[in-house]
Amino acid sequence: MLGQLIASGIVVGGIYTLMALGMTVLYRSTTVVNFCHGEFFMVGAFAVLLTQSKLGWLMGFSIVFALLLMYAIGSLIERGLLRPLQNAPHISLTMMTVALSYLLKGLSRFFYGREVIPLPPILAGDPFEFFDIVLAPQDILIVVFSLFVVLVAYGFFNYTRAGKVIQAASQTPRGAALVGINVPRLRNIMWGVGAVLGAMAGILIAPTTLVYPDMGGHVLIRAFAAMTLGGFGSRPGAVIGSMSLGVFENLLGGYVSSALVEIAAYLVIIAVLIVRPQGIMGEWRQGRG
């Protein structure tokens, strides 16, 4: 039982990793905490579902379309709604993402009500058995793909010139602009990338959770908890926090009570803020410069 709970927790942690990485990328490059990231998760899943059910597209084409669509949506949100507020108080940017969250959720409810719709798995087939651990092909895909994204992100930000430029621009935007870096363009790209990461998570987990307008809200709070645990703004922390939270939820549900799974993320947030506010990988700061 222990092995199965840990393995299932790692699968769930893979989804949290994609969500937390997307939010961390945006936070590091724009300093904006994106409260509509859960809706990127939801819209990506709906895009795949509708192109398959209404247009009869193959899964591969539907996924590519959904990711391109989400990149466009993320870029348009930054260009049309957030860039005009770049000189406004920081709370205005945050409230804009909150408003977008309710707008996207409301639109999905308007067109589809509260109907829960199944999405076929990307990989179907018989489950794999490893001793006492049983995993579906879709579960293995989630873990492998999440690991792939983590490695790509690590390599990009640490070993490519573009990745280093993005980090420099996020740390000192004014200095980066003075040396000729197009900071608004970089922020626009990162909003698109963040939306794509959110959509990837939604597409991967939708066959398990099904597709419905409120599906992103449950994962959003867990992504926040994972970021808090790992260290807000830390990419390695987002990965560690996500995997730890996924395993913790499963162990709590398996050995204590399944009713506690829904509040596990809140327990983690409270405990971390009391014991170590900067998180596992974060650095203590009294304020932002």
Backbone hydrogen bonds in HBPLUS format (Angstrom, degrees):
<---DONOR---> <-ACCEPTOR-->    atom                        ^
c    i                          cat <-CA-CA->   ^        H-A-AA   ^      H-
h    n   atom  resd res      DA  || num        DHA   H-A  angle D-A-AA Bond
n    s   type  num  typ     dist DA aas  dist angle  dist       angle   num
A0005-LEU N   A0001-MET O   2.96 MM   4  6.18 161.5  2.00 154.6 159.5     1
A0006-ILE N   A0002-LEU O   2.96 MM   4  6.20 161.3  2.00 154.5 159.3     2
A0007-ALA N   A0003-GLY O   2.93 MM   4  6.07 164.0  1.95 149.2 154.1     3
A0008-SER N   A0004-GLN O   2.89 MM   4  6.01 164.4  1.91 150.5 154.9     4
A0009-GLY N   A0005-LEU O   2.89 MM   4  5.99 145.9  2.01 138.4 148.5     5
A0010-ILE N   A0006-ILE O   2.92 MM   4  6.22 144.9  2.05 146.9 155.8     6
A0011-VAL N   A0007-ALA O   3.13 MM   4  6.48 150.0  2.22 144.2 152.0     7
A0012-VAL N   A0008-SER O   3.05 MM   4  6.37 164.8  2.07 150.1 153.1     8
A0013-GLY N   A0009-GLY O   2.76 MM   4  5.89 151.9  1.84 141.4 150.8     9
A0014-GLY N   A0010-ILE O   2.92 MM   4  6.14 132.2  2.15 137.6 148.8    10
A0014-GLY N   A0011-VAL O   3.08 MM   3  5.16 131.7  2.32  95.7 108.7    11
A0015-ILE N   A0012-VAL O   3.07 MM   3  5.36 124.1  2.39 103.2 116.1    12
A0016-TYR N   A0012-VAL O   3.09 MM   4  6.51 162.7  2.12 151.8 156.7    13
A0017-THR N   A0013-GLY O   2.80 MM   4  5.95 143.2  1.93 140.4 151.0    14
A0018-LEU N   A0014-GLY O   3.20 MM   4  6.52 156.2  2.26 144.5 148.3    15
A0019-MET N   A0015-ILE O   3.13 MM   4  6.45 163.1  2.16 152.8 157.4    16
A0020-ALA N   A0016-TYR O   2.75 MM   4  5.89 171.3  1.75 155.6 158.6    17
A0021-LEU N   A0017-THR O   2.80 MM   4  5.84 159.7  1.84 150.7 156.5    18
A0022-GLY N   A0018-LEU O   3.12 MM   4  6.19 159.4  2.16 140.1 145.6    19
A0023-MET N   A0019-MET O   3.07 MM   4  6.37 159.1  2.11 152.1 157.5    20
A0024-THR N   A0020-ALA O   2.82 MM   4  5.93 151.9  1.90 145.6 154.2    21
A0025-VAL N   A0021-LEU O   2.84 MM   4  5.98 161.8  1.87 153.7 157.7    22
A0026-LEU N   A0022-GLY O   3.26 MM   4  6.47 159.2  2.31 140.9 145.8    23
A0027-TYR N   A0023-MET O   2.91 MM   4  6.09 159.3  1.96 145.9 152.3    24
A0028-ARG N   A0024-THR O   2.79 MM   4  5.90 165.3  1.81 156.0 159.5    25
A0029-SER N   A0025-VAL O   3.11 MM   4  6.17 147.2  2.23 140.0 148.2    26
A0030-THR N   A0026-LEU O   2.80 MM   4  5.68 142.3  1.94 149.4 158.0    27
A0031-THR N   A0027-TYR O   2.76 MM   4  4.37 141.6  1.90 121.9 129.5    28
A0039-GLU N   A0036-CYS O   3.05 MM   3  5.28 133.4  2.27 100.5 112.9    29
A0040-PHE N   A0036-CYS O   3.25 MM   4  6.75 138.5  2.43 141.4 152.7    30
A0040-PHE N   A0037-HIS O   3.14 MM   3  5.06 126.5  2.44  92.5 106.3    31
A0041-PHE N   A0037-HIS O   3.18 MM   4  6.51 153.5  2.25 144.6 151.0    32
A0042-MET N   A0038-GLY O   3.06 MM   4  6.38 147.1  2.18 135.9 144.5    33
A0043-VAL N   A0039-GLU O   2.80 MM   4  5.89 173.0  1.80 152.4 154.3    34
A0044-GLY N   A0040-PHE O   3.06 MM   4  6.03 160.2  2.10 145.0 150.2    35
A0046-PHE N   A0042-MET O   3.00 MM   4  6.30 159.4  2.05 152.6 158.8    36
A0047-ALA N   A0043-VAL O   2.86 MM   4  6.01 152.2  1.93 149.3 156.5    37
A0048-VAL N   A0044-GLY O   3.29 MM   4  6.58 155.9  2.35 144.8 149.4    38
A0049-LEU N   A0045-ALA O   3.03 MM   4  6.25 164.9  2.05 149.3 154.0    39
A0050-LEU N   A0046-PHE O   2.86 MM   4  5.98 169.1  1.88 157.4 159.0    40
A0051-THR N   A0047-ALA O   3.18 MM   4  6.18 162.2  2.21 142.3 147.3    41
A0052-GLN N   A0048-VAL O   3.15 MM   4  6.23 143.2  2.29 143.0 152.2    42
A0053-SER N   A0049-LEU O   2.88 MM   4  6.04 170.7  1.89 154.6 157.6    43
A0054-LYS N   A0050-LEU O   2.81 MM   4  5.40 158.6  1.85 140.4 147.7    44
A0057-TRP N   A0051-THR O   3.03 MM   6  5.77 171.6  2.03 144.5 142.0    45
A0056-GLY N   A0052-GLN O   3.08 MM   4  4.59 130.1  2.34 107.5 117.4    46
A0062-SER N   A0058-LEU O   3.00 MM   4  6.22 160.5  2.04 157.1 163.5    47
A0063-ILE N   A0059-MET O   2.93 MM   4  6.16 156.2  1.98 155.2 161.0    48
A0064-VAL N   A0060-GLY O   3.09 MM   4  6.33 166.4  2.11 151.4 154.7    49
A0065-PHE N   A0061-PHE O   2.95 MM   4  6.10 164.6  1.98 150.1 154.6    50
A0066-ALA N   A0062-SER O   2.91 MM   4  6.06 160.3  1.95 145.7 151.5    51
A0067-LEU N   A0063-ILE O   2.98 MM   4  6.21 161.1  2.01 154.2 158.2    52
A0068-LEU N   A0064-VAL O   3.01 MM   4  6.22 160.9  2.05 151.3 156.5    53
A0069-LEU N   A0065-PHE O   2.82 MM   4  5.97 158.8  1.86 152.2 158.9    54
A0070-MET N   A0066-ALA O   2.90 MM   4  6.11 157.0  1.96 146.3 152.3    55
A0071-TYR N   A0067-LEU O   2.97 MM   4  6.18 151.3  2.05 142.7 150.4    56
A0072-ALA N   A0068-LEU O   3.03 MM   4  6.28 160.3  2.07 147.4 152.5    57
A0073-ILE N   A0069-LEU O   2.87 MM   4  6.17 156.4  1.92 149.3 156.4    58
A0074-GLY N   A0070-MET O   2.86 MM   4  6.00 168.8  1.87 150.7 153.6    59
A0075-SER N   A0071-TYR O   2.97 MM   4  6.14 161.5  2.01 149.2 154.3    60
A0076-LEU N   A0072-ALA O   2.87 MM   4  6.03 159.7  1.91 149.8 155.7    61
A0077-ILE N   A0073-ILE O   2.90 MM   4  6.08 156.4  1.96 152.5 158.6    62
A0078-GLU N   A0074-GLY O   3.17 MM   4  6.41 162.5  2.20 146.2 150.2    63
A0079-ARG N   A0075-SER O   2.93 MM   4  6.16 166.3  1.95 151.8 155.9    64
A0080-GLY N   A0076-LEU O   2.77 MM   4  5.66 166.2  1.79 149.3 154.1    65
A0081-LEU N   A0077-ILE O   2.96 MM   4  5.34 153.3  2.04 134.3 142.1    66
A0082-LEU N   A0077-ILE O   3.19 MM   5  6.54 144.5  2.32 151.0 158.2    67
A0083-ARG N   A0078-GLU O   2.79 MM   5  5.79 147.1  1.90 163.8 167.7    68
A0085-LEU N   A0082-LEU O   2.94 MM   3  5.23 144.1  2.07 106.7 117.9    69
A0086-GLN N   A0083-ARG O   3.08 MM   3  5.13 165.0  2.10 117.2 116.7    70
A0088-ALA N   A0085-LEU O   2.91 MM   3  5.03 159.3  1.95 110.5 117.2    71
A0092-SER N   A0089-PRO O   2.86 MM   3  5.52 145.2  1.98 117.8 127.5    72
A0093-LEU N   A0090-HIS O   3.13 MM   3  5.47 126.4  2.43 105.2 117.0    73
A0094-THR N   A0090-HIS O   3.33 MM   4  6.73 160.2  2.37 149.8 154.9    74
A0095-MET N   A0091-ILE O   2.88 MM   4  6.08 160.7  1.92 149.7 155.0    75
A0096-MET N   A0092-SER O   2.98 MM   4  6.15 141.1  2.13 138.9 149.2    76
A0097-THR N   A0093-LEU O   3.22 MM   4  6.61 151.2  2.31 145.4 151.5    77
A0098-VAL N   A0094-THR O   3.07 MM   4  6.46 148.4  2.18 144.8 154.2    78
A0099-ALA N   A0095-MET O   2.90 MM   4  6.16 159.5  1.94 147.7 152.6    79
A0100-LEU N   A0096-MET O   2.91 MM   4  6.17 153.8  1.98 146.3 153.7    80
A0101-SER N   A0097-THR O   2.97 MM   4  6.14 148.3  2.07 140.1 148.4    81
A0102-TYR N   A0098-VAL O   3.18 MM   4  6.57 159.5  2.22 152.8 155.9    82
A0103-LEU N   A0099-ALA O   2.91 MM   4  6.11 151.0  1.99 145.5 154.7    83
A0104-LEU N   A0100-LEU O   2.91 MM   4  6.05 176.0  1.91 157.4 157.1    84
A0105-LYS N   A0101-SER O   3.05 MM   4  6.13 158.0  2.10 144.4 151.4    85
A0106-GLY N   A0102-TYR O   2.79 MM   4  5.79 152.9  1.87 139.8 148.0    86
A0107-LEU N   A0103-LEU O   2.91 MM   4  6.14 156.3  1.96 152.1 158.2    87
A0108-SER N   A0104-LEU O   3.11 MM   4  6.29 158.5  2.15 142.7 148.1    88
A0109-ARG N   A0105-LYS O   3.02 MM   4  6.28 151.6  2.11 144.4 152.4    89
A0110-PHE N   A0106-GLY O   2.89 MM   4  6.09 147.4  1.99 143.5 152.9    90
A0111-PHE N   A0107-LEU O   3.11 MM   4  6.38 157.0  2.17 150.5 154.5    91
A0112-TYR N   A0108-SER O   2.90 MM   4  5.85 152.8  1.98 144.1 152.4    92
A0113-GLY N   A0109-ARG O   2.63 MM   4  4.25 133.3  1.85 124.3 127.7    93
A0115-GLU N   A0112-TYR O   3.37 MM   3  6.27 164.4  2.40 141.4 143.9    94
A0117-ILE N   A0211-VAL O   2.88 MM  94  5.05 172.2  1.89 147.8 149.0    95
A0211-VAL N   A0117-ILE O   2.77 MM  94  5.05 168.9  1.78 150.6 154.4    96
A0128-PHE N   A0135-LEU O   2.74 MM   7  5.34 161.4  1.77 165.7 159.2    97
A0135-LEU N   A0128-PHE O   2.93 MM   7  5.34 160.8  1.97 153.1 159.2    98
A0130-PHE N   A0133-ILE O   2.75 MM   3  5.01 165.4  1.77 153.0 158.2    99
A0133-ILE N   A0130-PHE O   2.90 MM   3  5.01 163.6  1.93 122.2 126.8   100
A0139-ASP N   A0136-ALA O   2.94 MM   3  5.19 124.9  2.25 104.9 119.2   101
A0140-ILE N   A0136-ALA O   3.21 MM   4  6.66 155.7  2.27 155.0 161.3   102
A0141-LEU N   A0137-PRO O   2.98 MM   4  6.26 154.3  2.05 147.5 155.0   103
A0142-ILE N   A0138-GLN O   3.01 MM   4  6.27 152.8  2.09 144.5 151.0   104
A0143-VAL N   A0139-ASP O   3.16 MM   4  6.52 161.6  2.19 151.4 154.7   105
A0144-VAL N   A0140-ILE O   2.96 MM   4  6.14 172.4  1.97 156.4 158.7   106
A0145-PHE N   A0141-LEU O   2.83 MM   4  5.83 166.0  1.85 151.9 156.6   107
A0146-SER N   A0142-ILE O   2.94 MM   4  5.95 159.3  1.98 145.0 151.3   108
A0147-LEU N   A0143-VAL O   3.01 MM   4  6.17 159.9  2.05 147.8 153.2   109
A0148-PHE N   A0144-VAL O   2.94 MM   4  6.18 153.7  2.01 145.3 153.0   110
A0149-VAL N   A0145-PHE O   2.93 MM   4  6.23 159.4  1.97 153.0 157.3   111
A0150-VAL N   A0146-SER O   2.98 MM   4  6.22 157.9  2.03 148.6 154.7   112
A0151-LEU N   A0147-LEU O   2.99 MM   4  6.22 162.1  2.02 151.9 156.2   113
A0152-VAL N   A0148-PHE O   2.91 MM   4  6.14 159.2  1.96 151.4 157.6   114
A0153-ALA N   A0149-VAL O   2.88 MM   4  6.03 163.3  1.90 150.6 155.2   115
A0154-TYR N   A0150-VAL O   2.91 MM   4  6.10 159.1  1.96 147.8 154.0   116
A0155-GLY N   A0151-LEU O   2.92 MM   4  6.09 167.0  1.93 150.2 153.7   117
A0156-PHE N   A0152-VAL O   2.84 MM   4  5.94 160.1  1.88 150.2 156.3   118
A0157-PHE N   A0153-ALA O   3.01 MM   4  6.08 176.9  2.01 153.8 154.7   119
A0158-ASN N   A0154-TYR O   3.09 MM   4  5.96 140.9  2.25 142.3 152.1   120
A0159-TYR N   A0155-GLY O   2.88 MM   4  5.35 147.1  1.98 140.2 146.1   121
A0164-LYS N   A0160-THR O   3.11 MM   4  6.41 157.8  2.17 148.4 154.1   122
A0165-VAL N   A0161-ARG O   2.86 MM   4  6.11 151.6  1.94 150.7 159.2   123
A0166-ILE N   A0162-ALA O   2.97 MM   4  6.23 157.6  2.03 149.7 155.0   124
A0167-GLN N   A0163-GLY O   3.11 MM   4  6.37 158.7  2.16 145.4 150.7   125
A0168-ALA N   A0164-LYS O   2.94 MM   4  6.13 157.4  1.99 145.3 151.7   126
A0169-ALA N   A0165-VAL O   2.84 MM   4  6.04 158.0  1.89 150.8 157.0   127
A0170-SER N   A0166-ILE O   2.99 MM   4  6.17 144.6  2.11 143.0 152.3   128
A0171-GLN N   A0167-GLN O   3.11 MM   4  6.30 144.4  2.24 143.4 152.0   129
A0172-THR N   A0168-ALA O   3.01 MM   4  6.14 167.8  2.02 155.5 158.4   130
A0176-ALA N   A0172-THR O   2.92 MM   4  6.12 158.5  1.97 157.2 164.1   131
A0177-ALA N   A0173-PRO O   2.92 MM   4  6.12 154.5  1.99 146.7 153.4   132
A0178-LEU N   A0174-ARG O   3.03 MM   4  6.27 148.9  2.13 144.2 152.5   133
A0179-VAL N   A0176-ALA O   3.28 MM   3  5.42 137.7  2.47  98.0 108.8   134
A0181-ILE N   A0176-ALA O   3.00 MM   5  5.38 157.0  2.05 153.9 147.2   135
A0180-GLY N   A0177-ALA O   3.10 MM   3  5.20 160.4  2.14 109.1 111.5   136
A0183-VAL N   A0181-ILE O   3.00 MM   2  5.71 119.3  2.38 110.9  94.4   137
A0186-LEU N   A0182-ASN O   3.11 MM   4  6.46 155.0  2.17 151.1 158.4   138
A0187-ARG N   A0183-VAL O   2.97 MM   4  6.25 161.3  2.01 157.8 162.7   139
A0188-ASN N   A0184-PRO O   2.95 MM   4  6.15 152.3  2.03 145.1 152.8   140
A0189-ILE N   A0185-ARG O   3.00 MM   4  6.30 155.9  2.06 148.3 154.1   141
A0190-MET N   A0186-LEU O   2.97 MM   4  6.25 159.1  2.01 150.6 156.1   142
A0191-TRP N   A0187-ARG O   3.00 MM   4  6.25 145.1  2.12 145.5 154.3   143
A0192-GLY N   A0188-ASN O   3.18 MM   4  6.50 153.5  2.25 143.3 150.1   144
A0193-VAL N   A0189-ILE O   2.89 MM   4  6.24 156.7  1.95 150.8 157.7   145
A0194-GLY N   A0190-MET O   2.84 MM   4  5.93 159.5  1.88 143.6 149.3   146
A0195-ALA N   A0191-TRP O   3.03 MM   4  6.20 156.2  2.09 143.8 149.6   147
A0196-VAL N   A0192-GLY O   3.05 MM   4  6.31 151.0  2.13 145.0 152.9   148
A0197-LEU N   A0193-VAL O   3.00 MM   4  6.31 158.7  2.04 154.0 158.9   149
A0198-GLY N   A0194-GLY O   3.07 MM   4  6.33 157.2  2.12 147.1 153.2   150
A0199-ALA N   A0195-ALA O   2.96 MM   4  6.19 156.3  2.02 145.8 152.4   151
A0200-MET N   A0196-VAL O   2.84 MM   4  6.11 155.7  1.90 151.6 158.3   152
A0201-ALA N   A0197-LEU O   3.18 MM   4  6.44 159.6  2.23 146.2 150.2   153
A0202-GLY N   A0198-GLY O   3.14 MM   4  6.46 158.4  2.19 146.8 152.6   154
A0203-ILE N   A0199-ALA O   2.90 MM   4  6.13 160.0  1.94 157.5 162.3   155
A0204-LEU N   A0200-MET O   3.03 MM   4  6.20 158.3  2.08 150.4 156.0   156
A0205-ILE N   A0201-ALA O   3.11 MM   4  6.25 157.7  2.16 151.5 156.6   157
A0206-ALA N   A0202-GLY O   2.97 MM   4  5.71 137.2  2.16 142.3 151.7   158
A0208-THR N   A0205-ILE O   2.91 MM   3  5.53 146.7  2.02 119.9 129.8   159
A0209-THR N   A0205-ILE O   3.05 MM   4  6.28 164.0  2.08 154.2 159.2   160
A0210-LEU N   A0206-ALA O   2.67 MM   4  4.80 140.7  1.82 142.1 147.1   161
A0215-MET N   A0212-TYR O   3.11 MM   3  5.57 166.6  2.13 127.4 127.9   162
A0220-LEU N   A0216-GLY O   2.91 MM   4  6.03 149.9  2.00 152.2 161.5   163
A0221-ILE N   A0217-GLY O   3.47 MM   4  6.65 164.0  2.49 149.2 149.1   164
A0223-ALA N   A0219-VAL O   2.88 MM   4  6.17 146.9  1.99 149.7 159.4   165
A0224-PHE N   A0220-LEU O   2.97 MM   4  6.32 153.9  2.04 150.7 157.8   166
A0225-ALA N   A0221-ILE O   2.99 MM   4  6.21 154.7  2.06 138.7 145.7   167
A0226-ALA N   A0222-ARG O   2.86 MM   4  6.08 155.6  1.92 144.9 151.5   168
A0227-MET N   A0223-ALA O   2.93 MM   4  6.16 157.4  1.98 147.5 153.3   169
A0228-THR N   A0224-PHE O   2.86 MM   4  6.08 156.1  1.92 149.8 156.8   170
A0229-LEU N   A0225-ALA O   2.86 MM   4  6.06 158.5  1.91 149.2 155.0   171
A0230-GLY N   A0226-ALA O   2.90 MM   4  6.04 166.4  1.92 149.9 153.8   172
A0231-GLY N   A0227-MET O   2.82 MM   4  5.61 143.7  1.95 140.6 150.2   173
A0280-ILE N   A0229-LEU O   2.79 MM  51  6.16 163.8  1.81 148.6 151.1   174
A0281-MET N   A0230-GLY O   2.65 MM  51  5.52 161.8  1.68 136.8 143.3   175
A0234-SER N   A0231-GLY O   2.94 MM   3  5.48 161.3  1.97 144.8 144.5   176
A0238-ALA N   A0234-SER O   2.86 MM   4  6.07 140.9  2.01 141.3 151.4   177
A0238-ALA N   A0235-ARG O   3.13 MM   3  5.04 121.6  2.49  93.6 108.0   178
A0239-VAL N   A0235-ARG O   3.27 MM   4  6.61 153.0  2.35 149.4 154.9   179
A0240-ILE N   A0236-PRO O   2.98 MM   4  6.27 172.8  1.98 157.5 159.0   180
A0241-GLY N   A0237-GLY O   2.77 MM   4  5.73 164.7  1.79 148.7 154.2   181
A0242-SER N   A0238-ALA O   3.00 MM   4  5.93 151.3  2.08 134.4 142.3   182
A0243-MET N   A0239-VAL O   3.05 MM   4  6.26 172.6  2.05 157.1 158.1   183
A0244-SER N   A0240-ILE O   2.96 MM   4  6.03 162.6  1.99 150.0 155.7   184
A0245-LEU N   A0241-GLY O   2.91 MM   4  5.96 156.9  1.96 143.3 149.8   185
A0246-GLY N   A0242-SER O   2.97 MM   4  6.18 161.6  2.00 150.5 155.5   186
A0247-VAL N   A0243-MET O   3.10 MM   4  6.30 165.8  2.12 151.9 154.7   187
A0248-PHE N   A0244-SER O   2.88 MM   4  5.98 159.7  1.92 147.1 153.9   188
A0249-GLU N   A0245-LEU O   2.89 MM   4  6.03 163.1  1.92 154.0 157.1   189
A0250-ASN N   A0246-GLY O   3.27 MM   4  6.49 162.4  2.30 143.0 147.3   190
A0251-LEU N   A0247-VAL O   2.95 MM   4  6.16 164.5  1.97 156.7 161.0   191
A0252-LEU N   A0248-PHE O   2.90 MM   4  5.96 159.9  1.94 150.2 156.2   192
A0253-GLY N   A0249-GLU O   2.90 MM   4  6.08 159.5  1.94 148.2 153.9   193
A0254-GLY N   A0250-ASN O   2.81 MM   4  5.90 149.6  1.90 144.7 153.6   194
A0255-TYR N   A0251-LEU O   2.91 MM   4  5.84 163.0  1.94 149.7 153.0   195
A0256-VAL N   A0252-LEU O   2.96 MM   4  5.29 143.9  2.09 130.8 139.7   196
A0257-SER N   A0252-LEU O   3.08 MM   5  6.45 145.6  2.20 150.1 156.9   197
A0260-LEU N   A0257-SER O   3.07 MM   3  5.60 153.5  2.14 111.9 119.0   198
A0261-VAL N   A0258-SER O   3.23 MM   3  5.53 158.4  2.28 106.7 112.9   199
A0263-ILE N   A0260-LEU O   3.14 MM   3  5.39 138.7  2.31 102.5 113.7   200
A0264-ALA N   A0261-VAL O   3.29 MM   3  5.13 157.1  2.35  98.3 105.0   201
A0267-LEU N   A0263-ILE O   2.98 MM   4  6.28 156.0  2.03 154.5 161.9   202
A0268-VAL N   A0264-ALA O   2.96 MM   4  6.22 153.9  2.03 150.2 157.0   203
A0269-ILE N   A0265-ALA O   3.02 MM   4  6.29 161.9  2.05 148.4 152.7   204
A0270-ILE N   A0266-TYR O   3.01 MM   4  6.20 170.6  2.02 153.0 155.1   205
A0271-ALA N   A0267-LEU O   2.94 MM   4  6.06 167.7  1.96 149.6 153.6   206
A0272-VAL N   A0268-VAL O   2.90 MM   4  6.00 167.8  1.92 155.8 159.1   207
A0273-LEU N   A0269-ILE O   3.02 MM   4  6.11 166.1  2.04 151.0 155.3   208
A0274-ILE N   A0270-ILE O   3.11 MM   4  6.28 141.1  2.27 143.7 153.6   209
A0275-VAL N   A0271-ALA O   2.90 MM   4  6.01 169.9  1.91 155.8 158.7   210
A0276-ARG N   A0272-VAL O   2.77 MM   4  5.14 140.2  1.93 132.9 146.1   211
A0279-GLY N   A0276-ARG O   2.92 MM   3  5.56 165.7  1.94 126.1 131.0   212
